[in-house]
């Protein structure tokens, strides 16, 4: 599955790594900070951009791993009709992404994630 990751922090790094290990292709990392986007994209073997209007439109899944505050602004600026989109903010309702896509939800890690640590994630 082609995955686009929006964000480049701890959650984006850990979940992106796990998606890659599971055999998915990270086609793009989108981040406001170019050094962070470039580093994570290289680690995940994908492209990167800092320009939201240049987001890859052929992803099957869009993982939005940004701060709660940034999530609200992103939801107003992004439109991905028909795409599967999930954010990772536990305090933000899934409805925030309704304008982005009708196929949206929340993927909330039940613990804090740090990119320096190794995690074991198994399917349920």
N, C-alpha and C positions, 0 to 999 in steps of 0.2 A: 504494500500500500504506500502511495506517495503521501508524505506528511510535510506540512509547513508548520514551523514553530515560531510563534510570535512571542518574543521575550528572550532574554539571554542570561538570566540569573540562575540561582540554585535549582529551582523547580524545572525550568526549561532544560538545564543541563542534565539533571538526573533522569527525567522522563524521556528526553531525547535519546540519551544513551541506551535506555532500556528498550525504546522502540527500535532503535538500530540493531541492538542485540537480538531482538525478536524477528529480525529479517525485513523490517520496513525500511523504506528509503526516505531519508530526510532530504527533501529537494530544496528547501530554503529555510534560512533563519532570518527573521525580521526583528530588528532592534533599533532603538533610537541612537545607541552609541556604537559607532562603527568598529572600534577595536574589540568590543565584546561580541558583536555580531560575527566579525571575521574569525575570532578565536573559536567560537562555538561551531560555526559552519565548517571550519577546517576539521575540528574534532569529530563532527558528525558526517563528514564527507559530502557536504551540500554547498549550495550557493548562499549568498547573503545579500540583504539590502537594508538600508536605513529609511527607504522611501516606501511608505505604505501603499502609494499608488502603483508601485512596481511589484506588488505581491504576486506570487505565482498563482495562477488561476486554475491549474489542473490538479491541485492536491485533492486527495480523497478525505483527508482529515486535517483540520486546522486546530492546533493546540495553542491556546492563548494563556501564557504564563507570565502575566505582568502584574504590577501592583494593583490593589483595589481601585485606587484613584485613577490610574491610567486606563483601567478597564472601561470605565464609564466614557471617557473620551474616545477610546478606540471603537466602542460600540456605535458611536455617532458617525465615525469616519469610514467605517468598513462595511462593504456589502458583498456577501458571498452566498447568493441565493442557491438553494439546493445542496449546499456543501455541509458536511458534518463538522461542527465547530463546538469546542468545549473549552471553558475557562477553568482555572485552578484555584480561584479565590473562594474560600469557605464562607466568607461573610457577605458575599454578593449573590443575589438570587439569579437563577438561570435565565430569568426573563430579560436581563440586561442585554443578552445576545439575540433576542428575538428579531430585532431589526436587521441584524447581520445575516441570519439564516433561520429558516423555520426548523432546521435540524440542529438544534443546539442544546447544550446541557452543561453540567458541572462535573469535573473530574477532580475531586478534592482529596489530596493525600492526607491521611489521618495523623501524620507526624511532620515535623519540620524536616526539610531536606537540605543537605549540604553537599555541594558538588565534590568535596574532598573525601567523602565517605563512600563505601561500597554498599549497595542495597541489593537484597534478594526480593524480587517481586514475582509472585506466582499467580497464575490464573485461578479463579474460583469456579 
